[in-house]
């Protein structure tokens, strides 16, 4: 592959990074399962939700997460969607974090 940085660690078939299942856990954590079978718990820091997305600090709103088009997403209505790409989550799950997202940590 010719990508530089953390992206060189992505699988050849990017569809393998698609989010296919999500389970909400306490304390702003979600278990994310990818098409290739990778499954880990990601922890979000609610303080990172601000602006249009501040309502995600509410645990009930956070719990509405779902896979949408291969991403981890929250449909907040009115055309507003907060999402994290499957590729970034997959990289984070495999220990390759570029710091470009709001994930606090991965729990194995």
Buried (B, 14 or more C-beta within 10 A) or exposed (E): EEEEEBBEEBBEEBEBBBBBEBEBEEEBBBBBBBBBEBBBBBBBEBEBBEEEBEBBBEEEBBEBBEBBEBBBBBBBEEEEBBBBBBBBBBBBBBEBBEEEBBBBEBEE
